[in-house]
Amino acid sequence: MPMAANEIEALIKAALPDARVTVEDLAGDGDHYAATVVSEQFRGLSRVRQHQVVYAALRGRMGGELHALALQTSTPD
């Protein structure tokens, strides 16, 4: 069963409460999303580690309920 954008956002915000999260359904199918996550908690982490933090927040749904997620992460300016 596909995931809703607001569910993805809620999972990420639960793990990263300070995050600004934007989620866009790329194909309208609930399976292909793009997300932008901006969090102070990413400071000092490599881009790969930042993405790992977000994937961990999704609690194993990547590759199952959530087929594809184009991810951009950064720290606040």
C-alpha positions as CSV (number, residue, x, y, z in Angstrom):
1,M,0.0,0.0,0.0
2,P,1.4,3.4,-0.9
3,M,2.3,6.0,1.6
4,A,0.8,9.5,1.9
5,A,3.1,12.5,1.8
6,N,1.9,13.7,5.2
7,E,2.9,10.3,6.6
8,I,6.4,10.6,5.3
9,E,6.6,14.1,6.7
10,A,5.3,13.0,10.1
11,L,7.9,10.2,10.4
12,I,10.8,12.5,9.5
13,K,9.6,15.2,11.9
14,A,9.2,12.6,14.7
15,A,12.9,11.7,14.3
16,L,14.1,15.3,13.6
17,P,11.7,17.6,15.5
18,D,13.5,20.8,14.3
19,A,13.4,19.8,10.6
20,R,11.7,21.8,7.9
21,V,10.3,19.1,5.6
22,T,8.8,19.4,2.2
23,V,7.5,16.3,0.4
24,E,6.2,16.2,-3.2
25,D,4.5,13.2,-4.9
26,L,6.4,13.1,-8.2
27,A,4.2,10.7,-10.1
28,G,0.8,11.0,-8.3
29,D,1.0,7.3,-7.4
30,G,2.0,7.5,-3.8
31,D,5.2,5.6,-4.6
32,H,7.6,8.2,-6.0
33,Y,8.4,11.2,-3.8
34,A,10.9,14.0,-3.5
35,A,11.7,15.3,-0.1
36,T,13.8,18.3,1.1
37,V,14.8,18.1,4.8
38,V,16.6,21.0,6.5
39,S,17.8,20.3,10.1
40,E,20.4,21.6,12.5
41,Q,21.0,18.0,13.5
42,F,22.7,17.4,10.1
43,R,25.5,19.9,11.0
44,G,28.9,18.1,10.8
45,L,27.4,15.0,9.1
46,S,28.4,13.9,5.6
47,R,25.6,14.0,3.0
48,V,25.5,10.2,3.1
49,R,25.1,10.2,6.9
50,Q,22.3,12.8,6.6
51,H,20.5,10.6,4.1
52,Q,20.9,7.6,6.4
53,V,19.4,9.6,9.3
54,V,16.3,10.3,7.1
55,Y,16.0,6.7,5.9
56,A,16.2,5.5,9.5
57,A,13.3,7.8,10.4
58,L,11.2,6.0,7.8
59,R,11.5,2.9,9.9
60,G,12.1,0.3,7.1
61,R,9.4,1.6,4.8
62,M,11.9,2.4,2.0
63,G,11.7,-0.3,-0.7
64,G,8.4,-1.5,0.6
65,E,5.5,1.0,1.1
66,L,7.8,3.7,-0.2
67,H,9.3,2.8,-3.6
68,A,11.4,5.8,-4.4
69,L,12.5,8.9,-2.5
70,A,14.6,11.6,-4.1
71,L,16.2,13.2,-1.1
72,Q,17.9,16.6,-0.6
73,T,19.2,17.4,2.9
74,S,21.0,20.4,4.4
75,T,21.5,22.5,7.5
76,P,19.8,25.8,8.0
77,D,21.7,28.8,6.6
